[in-house]
Amino acid sequence: MASKSIGLLNIVFGADLKGFDNAMKKAQKKLKKFGSSMTRIGGTMSASVTLPILAAAGASVKMASDMEESLNKVDVAFGDSSQQIKDFSDTTLEAFGIAKADALEMTSLFGDMGTSLGFTRAESADMSEALVGLAGDLSSFKNIDVATSQKALQGIFTGQTRTLQDLGVNITKNAL
């Protein structure tokens, strides 16, 4: 069977698209405003998240640098006895509530003071460990921070007993 073509049919639609066009323009403006708002929120959120991360990274670098400096001080102050102090500092948090970095700083301070008074480095290491432990115990017993205990015990070397007396430790210059 053969098919026959009847002809072409053209249909023309006429429509008023003015309302549709206005609605599309309004929607486009709203989307642009929403996009700008989201960009602003994203910038604020980025700053709120990024800045603390950068601050934490900076603090981490400083802490690592401070730890390295503390280890160097221990090496200088105690020489051959420095490993003894490093091993001791690994136990101070659990034993006395003193962080490793703080223990290293305190032992270096007490060690320098001991060697300047004529103690050997080995004697200074033993004494420094005892004083750091005492600082932790004193802090716990008197409910004060370790820095205050350290300062009070530091007075033993300088003859300034007032801070110890304020803590209830009655020590005289003659006893020192």
Secondary structure, DSSP 4 states (H G I P E B T S, - for coil): -----------------HHHHHHHHHHHHHHHHHHHHHHHHHHHHHHHHHHHHHHHHHHHHHHHHHHHHHHHHHHHHHGGGHHHHHHHHTTHHHHHS--HHHHHHHHHHHHHHHHHTT--HHHHHHHHHHHHHHHHHHHHHHT--HHHHHHHHHHHHHT--HHHHHTT----TTT-
